[in-house]
């Protein structure tokens, strides 16, 4: 990022999907996940998807936050204590993240939560985990393996 402060509406203008990315500099799994998430983001943007990522820090101090955002190509919410970040997420009507890294995919226009386990989608798409077996509903409503 540039370190420049912009309003939310301006920052997300023209965006269809927002990925709220909860992470922290001290989080070892986050450090391993970040390069794959950057690739996922770049791949989606190059394919013409109107997606934007907003980093929400779970860092315990501003120094950790600054280290986190230094290598990120996306937007970031200004540093605040984690309890404040959680309170703001709750006010927006979203569930509390169950750890880090966590990604919430949100419809940019309505604010509707589309997926609160977006990190799993990223891991699947980037080949880090295998996709779950696909199922389809039969005419009688039973689920059968495809």
Buried (B, 14 or more C-beta within 10 A) or exposed (E): EEEEEEEEEEBBEEBEBBBBBBBBBBBEEBBEBBEBBBEBBEEBBEEEEEBBBBBBBBBEEEEBBBBBBEEBEBBBBEBBEBEEBBEEBEEEEBEEBEEBBBBBBBEBEEEEBBBBEBBBBBBEBBEEEEEEEEEEEEEEEEEEEE
